[in-house]
Amino acid sequence: MFENFSLGGIIKKPNFWAGAPLLKYLLMPTRVFSPPTWQQMSSLIRRYSGIAAALVALAPVATALGQNRDLPSQPAGKEARVALIIGNSSYKSAPLDNPANDASDLANALEKQGFNVLVRENVGERGLKEAVEIFAKHLQKGGIGLFFFAGHGIQLKDQNFLLPVDIGFDSETDISYKSVSAEYVLSRMAEAGNRINVVILDACRNNPFQQAGRSINKGLGVMNVGRTEKGTFIAYATSPGSTASDGGGRNGLYTKHLLRSLETRDTDIDKVFGRVRTAVVQETNGQQVPWTSSSVIGEFHFNAKEEVATAPQLQKTRDEVEGEQEEVPYDAAQEKAHWDRVKDSRNPADYLGYLEKFPSTQHASLARWMVKKYGGVLPAQAARPAPAAAPAKLAMAAPAPVLSSPPPVSAAAAGIGALPSPGTVIQDCPQCPELVSVQGGEYVMGSGPEQKPREPDEEPAHTVRVDGPFAVGKFEVTRAQYAAFAKETGRGGKGGCYSTRGGRYHKDSKATWQDPGFRQKEDEPVVCVSWDDTQAYLAWLSKKTGKAYRLLNESEWEYVARAGSAGKRYWAEADDASVCRYASVADTSIKGVSPGMPVFSCSDGFAFTSPVGRFPPNAFGVHDMLGNAWEWVEDCWNEGYAGAPNLAQARLSGACTERVFRGGAWDSTPATMRVAYRDRESKDDRHDNLGFRVARTLP
């Protein structure tokens, strides 16, 4: 352990606190909605989402896949809607301009209509075949299946082959071996016994094999649906034996009008494709005539809400569907690609488009802030709650039971006056921090003899009961949120701020929360605030909202931080090299800021603080409980837990001129970056790595 600093006769732990990075996604070679094995799914979830919560939330799916059983059925009265969307543009010998855009845009449109979408862009033979097999596993009896392909397609010996981007255009013998036939896809969909199966082929484009062999025909052939494929609808971009225009804009001609038709109020399948046919014929002066073949009996609407309003077998009202929050695991590679496209934009519409598709990822809070920054207006759905906080006791081995958390719902869905369900996201005013509802439970607080490293003031380990539910800040309080308080109250930040930058502990008399000595963005955690400053902020927020805001007490803080885990950190990977994936810490970038400081042997992408929410949440859906900024809690300082109550409550006896802070910061070292680690500071002192998080009792 480090040597202690002696400040004014008081022995204090050293304030070696550290780091903040942008999480580095490990992109898969293809874009997958859900991997086909439990092992692959576990790895993906650990890298890209709320770790324990997501693992448990997907456990039934993973179990079913691992045992080769059918996927769990949808809740009663609710049809599964699954779509596979493929867009291949990057052919080496005959590239196309639009298919990848077509796939991305149609995926967005179908997600708005209620589909769970798997998207693949520019996939080779292996990726194309794997996508079809994963798609087939997700199809469920009684549900809706939809397959869309944009790219090169070939009619060969009465079959229609959909071509991967890595196929050569010099030999027709490769076609049947390396491609996937549309007829095969249709047969896999028919096997599912779905109520409706839709196949859309925008693959009747110029034929790159025209010189390869006589048996290759122009355009695609007709796939007439037979008696065994009732409820099937097949749509072609043009009539059999003809080719379709690739289009001169972002989208192919056919898909452009399909997207527009899906935006129309009446999404009955016949009317959607009727409108597409009319528009394409008009634009091409009759040169391109879209074609359909159908065995659908009755009505089908692409929009799930319209379907509920018209289909008697679903037995749900439109209002009931609008009130539901469906949890859908997102494609991490797809989210990364989408974020990379918009992250430097100054157009709020780009961020709104991202939020419509990914409302609860680590970038969502930044996207919402960017919408506001550039003058946009956030719709209600852009602030949807994060995926469910899963039963923590199943996520990681924990000695003490923790009550499981049902799926989150919106605050509106919870009902006025109702007690919010665990996982509910609450925001009491536009300037207020977002809160997450957390249920109560029991856990083991502190460190036992078997836990290393540990310090004497973390002992003895003891069981604590936490009453709930209560609400806790989803993120640490940001500079923008604190600025709203400072503007209304005129509270400044005079008095200076302590720092360890430069390798020595010193007080910068000029530093304030507005200028802590390093540059911060508005969505980064406010630092250089004292415990007394937090009390003033909480009083202002309570008066503004009519709610009783407060700090977490120390027992609540550790309960929320652990979120059902029992290790030294709340994520599963225990090695220090993995920390930069999950938290803002003292990484290799801090060597230039504080030379000689022990650091994690990894890079998190930030020398100082990072925007809140840049790292995965814990199992309760709360971000940055470790790292980024230390967090003041309510308690007075006590050396250890001797005599501590077994009920979670603030300890208001002891050294009350000093208050406890928890959680680590941008410059925290391996020894202090633990959920059990605790420290204290004079309640009127400020530090450039010390901020806070709000809480309030419910209701």
NUVODREN-378648 format. One record per residue: x, y negated, z of N, C-alpha, C in turn. Coordinates in steps of 0.2 Angstrom, whole numbers, plus 5000, padded with zeros to 4 digits. Layout:
N
XYZXYZXYZ/...
END
This chain:
699
500450065000500050005000500449945000/500249884998500549824998500649795005/501149755005501349715011500749665012/500549645018500049595019500349525019/499949475017500149405018499949385024/500349335027500149305033499949235032/499249215033499049155031498749125037/499049065040498849035046498749075052/499149125052499149175058498649225057/498249225052497749285051498049335046/498049395048498349445043497749465038/497949455032497449475026497749515021/497249555018497549595013497749555007/498149575003498449534997497849534992/497749474989497249464984497549484977/497749544976497949574970497349594966/497049554962496449574959496549564951/496149614947496349604940495849624934/495949614928495849624921495149624918/495049614912494449614908494549624901/494249684898494349694891493649704887/493749704881493149724876493249794875/492649834877492749904876492849934869/493349974868493549994862493150064860/492750054856492350114853492750154849/492750224850493050274846492550294841/492650264835492150284830492150354827/491650384826491550444823491650444816/491850494812491950484805491250474801/490750494804490050484802489650454807/489050424805488650394810488050444812/488150464818487650514821487150494826/486550504826486050484831486150524837/486250594836486350634842486750694840/487250704844487650764842487350834843/487550884840487150944840487350994846/487850974850488051014856488050974862/488051014868488050974874488750944875/489250984873489950954874490050894870/489850894864489950834860489450774863/488850794865488450744868488750714874/489050754878489350724885489850684883/490350694878490850654877490650594874/490150594870489850524867489550484872/489150514876488850474882489350444886/489850484888490350454893490750394890/490850394883491150344880490750274879/490150284877489750234874489150204879/488950234884488350214887488450224895/487850224898487850214905488050284909/488550314906488850374909488350424912/488350414919487950464923487150464921/486950404920486250394919486050424912/486450414907486250434901486350514900/486950534904487050614904486350644906/486150624912485550654915484950644911/484850584908484250564904484250614898/484850634895484850674889484950754891/484950764897485150834899484650884896/483950874897483450914894483650924886/483750874883483950884876484550924874/485050914878485650944878485551024879/485251034884485051104886484751144881/484251104878483851144872484351154867/484751104865485251114859485751174861/485951174867486451214869486251294869/485551294870485251364870484951384864/484951334858484651354852483951354852/483651314857482951314857482651254854/481951244853481651184851481851134855/481851074853481951014857481351004861/481350964867480750954871480250914867/479650934868479050904864478950834867/478650794862478450724864477950724870/477850674874477350674878476650684875/476150714879475550724876475250664873/474950674867474650614863475150574860/475750594859476250544856476650584851/476650574844476950604839477650584839/478150634838478850614837478850594829/479250544829479350514822480150504821/480350554816481150554815481250544808/481750504807481950484800482750494799/482950524793483650524791483650484785/484150434786484250374781484950384778/485050394772485750404769485750354763/486350314764486450264758487250274756/487350304750488050314747488150264742/488650224743488850174738489550184736/490050204740490750204739490950264735/490650274729490950334725491550304721/492050344721492650324718492650314711/492250354707492250344700491650304697/491150304701490550264699490250234705/490550184708490250154714489650114712/489150104718488550074717488550014722/488149964721488249904725487749904731/487249934731486649924736486549984740/486650044739486350094743486550094751/487150074753487350064760486850014763/486749954759486349904762485649924762/485449964757484749994757484650034764/485150074765485050124771485050084777/485450034778485449994784484849954785/484549924780483949884780483349924781/483349984778482750024779482750054786/483250074789483350104795483050044800/483249984799482949934804482249924803/481949934797481249924796480849984799/481150044798480750104801480850104809/481350074812481350074819480850024822/480749974818480149924820479549964820/479450004815478750044814478750104819/479250114823479150164828479550234827/479950234822480350294820481050294824/481250354826481850364829482350384823/482850344822483150344815483950364816/484150414811484850434811485050404804/485550364804485850334798486550354796/486650364790487250384787487450344781/488050314781488250274775488850294773/488850304766489550324763489850384765/489450444765489650504768489850554763/490350594765490650644760490250704761/490450754758490150824758489950844765/490450844769490350874776489850834780/489950764779489450724783488750724781/488650734774487950744771487650804774/488050864773487750924775487550924783/488050894787487950894794487350854796/487250794792486650754794486050794793/485950824787485350864786485250914791/485750954794485651004799485450974805/485750914807485550884813484850854813/484650824807483950804806483450854807/483650914804483150974804483050994811/483550994816483451014823483050964827/483050894824482650844828481850844826/481750884820481050884818480650924823/480050904824479550934829478950954826/478651004828477951024825477450974827/477050954822476550904824476750834823/477450824822477650754821477650734814/478150684813478250644807478950654805/479150674799479850674797479850634790/480450594790480550554784481250564782/481350574775482050574773482050524767/482650484767482750434762483450444760/483550444753484250444750484250394745/484850354745484950304740485650314738/485850324731486450344729486350374722/486950414721486850454714486550524715/486050534711485750604711485750634704/485750694704485850734697485250784697/484950794691484550844690484950904686/484950954689485351014686484951074687/484851114681484451174682483851174686/483451124685482751114688482851104696/483451084698483551054705483850984705/483650944710483850884711484450884716/485050864714485550864719485750794721/485850784728486050714730486850724732/487150674729487850674729488250644734/488750674738489150644743489650594739/489950544743490350504740491050534738/491250584740491950614739491850674733/491350674730491250724724491550694718/491950734714492250704708491650714702/491750674697491250664692491550694685/491950744686492250774680492050854679/491650874684491450944683490850964686/490350984682489651004685489651064689/490251104689490251164693490251144701/490551084702490551064709489851044712/489451024708488850994710488451034715/488251094713487851144717488251164724/488851164723489251184729489351134734/489551074732489751014736489150964738/488650974734488050924735487550954740/486950924741486450944744485850934740/485450984739484850984734484250954738/483850904735483250874738482750934740/482750984736482251044737482451074744/483151084745483351114751483151064757/483251004757482950954762482250964763/481850964758481150974758480951034762/481351094760481151154763481251154771/481851124773481951114780481451074784/481151024780480650984783479951024784/479851064778479251104778479251154784/479851184786479951234791479751204798/479751144799479551114805478851114806/478451124801477751124802477451054804/477750994802477550934804476850914801/476550864804475950844801476050804794/476550764794476750724788477550734787/477750744781478450744779478450694773/478950644773478950604768479650604765/479750614759480450614755480450554750/480950514751480950454747481650454743/481650454737482250464733482350404728/482850364730483050304726483750324723/483750384720484350414717484350424710/483850394706483750404699484250354695/484850344697485250284694485650314688/486050274686486450294680486850354682/486850404677487150464677487850474676/488250484682488950484681489250544677/488750594677488950654674488750664667/488650614663488350614657488750654652/489450654653489850684648490150754651/489850764657490150824660489850894658/489250894656488950954654488250944651/488050984646487350984643486750994648/486951034653486351054657486151004662/486550944662486350894667485850844663/485250834666484750794663484750724666/484450674662484450614664483850604669/484050564675483650554680483450614684/482950614689482850674693482250704690/482150774692481550804690481050804695/480450824693479850824698479850884703/479750864709479750914715478950914717/478550954713477850954715477750994722/477450964726477250994733476851054732/476951104735476551164734476051174740/475751234740475251244745475551254752/476251274752476551284759476751214762/476751164758477051094760476451044761/475951064764475351014765475650964769/475350904768475550844772476250814770/476450834763477050804761476950754756/477350704756477350644751478050634749/478050634742478750624739478650564734/479150524735479150454731479850454728/479850434721480450424717480450354715/481050324714481150254712480850244705/480850294701480550294694480350354692/480050354686479650414684480150474682/479950534682480450594681480850584674/481450594674481850594668482050524666/481950474671482150404669482650384675/482950324673483450294678483150234681/483350214687483150154690483650104691/483450044691483949984692484249984699/484949974699485249964705485149904709/484849854705484749784708485349744708/485149674708485649624707485849584714/485449604719485449564725485749614731/485549604737485849644742485549714742/484949724740484549794739484449814732/484349874731484149904725483449884724/483249874717482649854716482049884719/482049954719481549994722481549984730/482049984733482049974740481949904742/482049854738481949794740481149784741/480749814736480049804736479749854742/480149914743479849954748479949914755/480449884756480549844762480049794763/479849754758479349704758478649734759/478549794756477849824757477749844764/478349874767478249894774478149834779/478349774777478149714781477449694781/477049724776476349704775475949734781/475449704783475049724788474749794788/474449814782474249884781474749924779/474949974783475550014781475350084779/474650094777474450164775474950184769/475150244769475650274765475450264757/474850274755474650264748474650194747/474450144751474450074750475250044749/475650074754476350054754476650064747/476650124745476950144738476550114732/475850104733475550074728475750004727/475849964732476149894731476849904728/477249954730477949954728477949964720/477450014718477450024711477249964707/476749934709476549874706477049814705/477449804711477949754711478549774706/478749834706479249854702479149854695/478549874693478249874686478249804684/478049754688477949684686478649654685/479149674689479849644689480249674683/480049734681480449764675480049764669/479449724669479049724663478949794660/478749844665478549914663479149954662/479749934662480349984661480450034666/480250014672480350064678479750074682/479450134682478850154685478950194691/478950174697478950224703478450274702/478650334705478250394705478150424711/477550454713477450484719477050554718/477150604723476750664723476550674730/475950694731475750694738475250754739/475350784745474850834747474550814754/474650744756474350714762473650714762/473350744767472650744768472450694774/471950644773471850594778472350534777/472350504782472750444782473450454786/473950414784474550404788474850334787/474950304793475250234793475950234795/476450204792477050194794477150164801/476750114802476750074808476350124814/476750134819476450184824475850154827/475850084828475250054831474650064827/474650054820474150064816473950134816/474350184816474250254816473850274822/473950244828473550254834472850224833/472850174830472150144829471750174825/472050224820471550254815471550334816/472050364819472050434820471750454826/471150494826470750514832471150564836/471650604833471950654837472450634842/472650564841473150544845472850514852/472250494852471850474858472250424862/472550374859472850314862472550254859/472550204863472350134860472950104858/472850054854473350004852473749974858/473349954862473549914868474049964872/473850024873474250074877474950084873/474950084867475550094863476050034864/475749974864476149914864476449904871/476049934876476349934883476849984885/476950034880477450084882478150064880/478650094884479350074882479650144881/479850164874480150224873480850224873/481150264876481850274877482150314871/482650284867482950314862483650304862/484050364863484750354863485050324856/485450274857485650234851486350274848/486450264842487050284838487550234840/488050254844488650214846489050184840/489150224835489550204829489150154825/488450164825488050114821488050054825/487950054832487949994835488649954835/489149984835489849954834489849924827/489649954822489749924815489249864814/488649874817488149814817488449754821/488749764827489049714831489549684827/490049724824490549694821490349644815/489749664812489549624806489249554809/489049544815488649484817489049444822/489549474825489849444832490149374831/490349364824490649294823490149244820/489549264819489049224816488849164820/488549114817488249054820487549054819/487249104816486549114814486149154819/485749124823485349154828484949214826/484749214819484449274816484849334816/485449324815485949384815485949424822/485949384827485949414834485249444836/484749404833484049434835483949504831/484249504825484249574821484549624825/485149604828485549654832485149674838/484749624842484449644848483749684846/483449674841482949714839483149794839/483749804836483949874836484249904842/484649854845485049874851484949834857/484349834860484149784865484449804872/484849854873485049874880485849894880/486249874875486949894875487349844879/487949854879488449814883488549744879/488349744873488349674869487749634869/487149664872486549634872486549574875/486849564881486749504885487149444881/487749464878488049414874487649394868/487349444865486849424859486349384861/486049394867485449344869485749274870/486349274873486649204875486749174868/487049204863487149174857486549154853/485949194854485349164851485149094854/485249094861485049024864485548974862/486248994862486748944860486648914853/486448954848486348924842485648904840/485248894845484548864844483948914843/484148974844483549024842483149034848/482549074847482149094852482049164853/482149184859482149254861481449284861/481249334857480549364858480549414864/480049434866479949474872480349544871/480349574865480649634865481349634864/481649574863482449564863482749574870/482349574875482649574882482349644885/482249694881481949754884482449784889/482249824894482649844899483149904896/483649914900484149964898483850034899/484250084896483950154897483950174904/483550224905483350244912483950254916/483850234923484350254928484250324930/484650374928484550444929484550464936/484350524938484450554944485150554946/485450514950486150504951486450574954/486050614958486350674961486550724956/486250724950486350764945486950744940/487150674941487650654936488350674938/488450664945489150684947489050724954/489450764956489450794962489450744968/488850744972488850694977488650734983/488950724989488750764995488150744998/487950684997487350655000486750654995/486150674996485650664991485450594990/485250584983485050514981484350524977/483850484979483250494976483350484968/483050524964483050514957482650454954/482850424949482550364946482150374940/481450364940481150374934481350324928/481050334922481250284917481050214918/481450164916481350094917480750074913/480350024916479849994912479949914913/479649884908479649804908479349784915/479549724917479249684922478449674921/478349664914477649654913477249714913/477549774911477149834912477049854919/477449834923477349854930476749824933/476449774930475849744933475949684938/475549634937475549584942475449604949/475849594954475749614961475949684962/476049724957476349794958477049794960/477249854963477949864965478349884959/478849854957479149874951479449944951/479449984946479750044946480550044946/480950084948481650084948481850074941/482350034939482550024933482249964929/481649934932481349884929481749824929/481849784924482249724923481749664924/481949624929481549564931481949504930/481649444927481949384927481449334929/481549294934481049254937480949184934/481449164930481449104927482049104921/481949054916482449064911483149054913/483349014919483949004921484149054926/483749104928483849144933484249204931/484649234935484949304933484449354932/484649404928484249464927484349504933/483749534935483849584941483649654938/483849704942483649774940483349804947/482849834946482549864952482849934954/483049934960483449994963483050024968/482950094968482550124973483050134979/482750154985483150174991483350244991/483750264996484050324996484550335002/484850385002485450395007486050415003/486650395006487250415003487850405009/488450435007488950435012489350365010/489450325015489750265014490450265017/490950235013491650235016492050295013/492650305016493150355014493250405019/493250465018493450525022494150545022/494350585026495150605026495350635020/494950665016495150695010495250645004/494950585005495050534999495650494999/496050494994496650454993496650414987/496850354987497050314993496450294997/496550275003496050255008496350205013/495950165016496250125021495850125027/496150115033495850125040495150085040/495050025037494449995038493850025033/494050075030493550115026493250175030/493450175036493250235040492850215046/492550265049492350335047491850335041/491950385037491350395032490750415036/490150385034489550395038488950395033/488450425035487850425030487450365032/487150325027486850265027486150275023/485650255026484950255023484850185020/484650175014484550115011483750115009/483450065012482750055011482650025004/482150035001481950014994481250014992/481049994986481549964981481749894983/482349874980482549804980482849784973/482949724972483149704966483849674966/484349694962485049674962485149644955/485649594955485849564948486149614944/485849614938486049664932486849644931/486949584931487649554930487849514936/488449494936488749444941488449374938/488349334943488149264941488649234936/488349204931488849174926488949104927/489449074923489549004923488948964921/488648984916488048954913487448944919/487349004922486849004927487048964933/487648964935487948914941487848844939/488048834932488048764930487348734930/486848774929486148744930485948724937/486248764942486148744949486548684950/487148674948487648624949487348554946/487048564940486748504937486148474941/485748524943485148504947485248474954/485748504957485948484964486448434965/486848424960487448384960488048414964/487948474966488548504970489148514965/489648484968490348494964490748554966/491348554964491748614966492448584969/492448534973493048504975493348554981/493948544982494248584988494848634985/494848644979495448684976495248754976/495648794973495548864972496148904973/496148964976496749004977496849044971/497449064970497649104964498349144966/498349204962499049244963499349234956/499149194951499449194945500149164946/500649194942501349174942501649214947/501349264950501749314954501749284962/501449234963501449204970500749184972/500549194979499949164981499949094983/499549054980499548984981498848954980/498748894982498148854981498248804976/497848804971497848754966497348694968/497548644970497048594972496648564967/496848574961496448544955495948594952/496048654954495548704951494848704954/494348714950493648714952493348774948/492648784949492348834946492248814938/492248754937492248734930492948744926/493448734930494148744927494548784932/494548854932494848894937495648904936/495848874930496548874929496648924922/496148944920496148984913495448974910/495448974903494848964900494349014900/493648994901493149044902492549024897/492149074895491549064891490949054896/490449034894489849024898489549084900/489649144897489349204899489849244903/490349214906490849254910490649234917/490849274922490649264929490949204932/490549164936490849104939491249134944/491849094945492349104950492549044954/492949044958493148984962492448954966/492049004969491548984973491549014980/491448974985491549004992490849044994/490949074999490349105002489749055004/490048995006489548935007489248915001/489648914995489348894989488748944987/488849004988488349054986487749044990/487749024996487149015000486748954997/487148904995486848844992486448864986/486748904982486448924975485848964977/485949014982485349054983484749014986/484848964990484348924992484048884987/484348864982484148824976483648874972/483948934971483548984967482949004970/482949014977482349034980481848984980/482048924981481548864980481248864973/481648874968481448864961480948914959/481048974962480649034960480049054965/480149034971479649054976479849124979/480449154977480649214979481249214984/481349264988481849254993482449284991/482849244987483549274985484049274990/484549324990485049334995485649364992/486149374995486649424993486549494996/486849544992486749614995487149615002/486849655006487349675012487849725010/488349735014488849775012488649855010/488249875014487949945013487549955007/487149905005486849904999487249894993/487849854994488249844988488649914987/488849944992489150014990488750064987/488050064990487550104987487450094980/487350034978487250014971487850034967/488450014969489050024966489150104964/489050144969489150214968488650244964/488050224964487450244960487450324960/487550354965487450424966488150464965/488650424963489350454963489650464969/490150504970490550514976491250504975/491550494969492250484968492450414970/493050394968493350324970493050274965/492850294959492450244955491850284952/491350244949490750264948490650304941/491250304937491250344931491550404932/491450454927491750524928492450534927/492750494923493450504921493850474927/494250514930494650494936495350464935/495650474929496350454928496350374927/496850344930496950274929496950244922/497150284917497250264910496550254907/496050284910495350274907494950214910/495250184915494850124918494750074913/495150054909495049994904494450014900/494150074899493550084895492950064899/493050054906492450044910492449974914/493049944914493049884919493549834917/493449774919493949724918494449724924/495049744923495549754928496249724927/496749744931497449724930497749774925/497649754918497949794913498649774911/498849794905499549774903499549704901/498949674899498949604897499149554903/499049574909499149534915499949524916/500349564913501049554915501349484913/501049454908501249384907500949334911/500449354915500149304919500449314926/500449374929500749384936501249444935/501949424933502449474932502549514939/502749574938502849614944502349654947/501649634945501149664948500949734946/500849774950500649844948500049844944/500049874938499449874933499249944931/498649944928498450004925498750004918/498950064916499350074910498850084904/498450034903497950024897497849954896/497449944891497349874889496549864888/496249814892495549804892495349744887/495849714884495749664879495649594882/495749584888495649514892496149504897/496449444897496949434902496649414908/496049384908495749354914495049384914/494449344915493849374915493549394908/493049434908492749454902491949434902/491649424897490949414897490549464901/490049444905489749504909489349554904/489349614906489049664902489449694896/490049674896490449704890490649774892/490549794898490749864899490149904901/490149974901489550014902489250004909/488650004910488350004916488450064920/488250064927488250124930487650154930/487550214934486850254933486250214935/486350154939485750114940485650064935/486050054930485950004925486249944927/486749944931487049874934487749874931/487949814929488649814925489149774930/489749794929490349764932490349764940/490049824943490149834950490849844952/491249864947491949864948492249824943/492749774945493149734940492749674938/493149634935492849564932492949514937/492549514943492549464948492349504955/492749494960492549514966491949484968/491549514973490849484974490749474982/490549414984490349404990489749444992/489749474999489149505001489049465008/488449485011488149445017488549455023/488949515024489149535031489749495033/489749485040490349465043490849515043/491549495044492049545044492049585050/492149655049492249705055492849755052/493249765057493749815055493549885056/493249915050493049985050492349985052/492050045052491350065052491150085059/491650085064491450115071490850065073/490350105075489750065078489250035073/489450055066489050025061488350065061/487750025059487150055059487050105054/486650155054486550205049485950185044/485650125046485250095041485550035038/485450025031485849975027485549905030/485949865033485849795035486449755036/486449695035486949655035487249655043/487849655044488249655050488349585052/488049555056488049485057488449465064/488749515066489249505072489949525070/490449505074491149515072491449445070/491949445065492249385063491849345058/491349305060490849285055491149215052/491749195054492049135050492349165043/492349235043492549275037492049315035/491949325028491449365025491749415021/491349465020491649525016491549515008/492049535004491949534997492149604995/491849624989491849694987491949694979/492249754976492149774969492749754965/493249724967493849714962493649664957/494249644953494149584948494649594943/494749544939495149544933495849564934/496049554940496749564942496849614947/496349664948496349714953496849774951/497249794955497649854954497349914956/497749974954497450034955497250054962/497650024967497550044974496850004977/496649954974496049914976495449924972/495549954966494949964961494550024963/494250024969493850084971493250054974/492650094974492050074977492050074985/492550104988492550104995493050044998/493450014993493849964996493449904998/493749875003493349815006493849765008/493749695008494149645010493749585012/494049535015493749475017494049415016/493749355017494049295016493649245020/493949185022493549135025493049105021/492449095024491849085020491849015016/492348975018492348915014492948905009/493248965008493848965004493548994997/493948974992493848994985494449024981/494249074977494749104973494649114966/495149114962494949124954494749184952/494649234957494449304955493849324959/493549274962492949294967492349254965/491849294964491149264962490649304966/490049314963489549344967488949364963/488549404966487949434962487349424967/486749414964486149404968485749464969/485349464974484849514976484249484979/483749524979483149504983482749564984/482349554990481949614992481249614988/481049664986480349674982479849694987/479149674986479049634980479149564981/
END
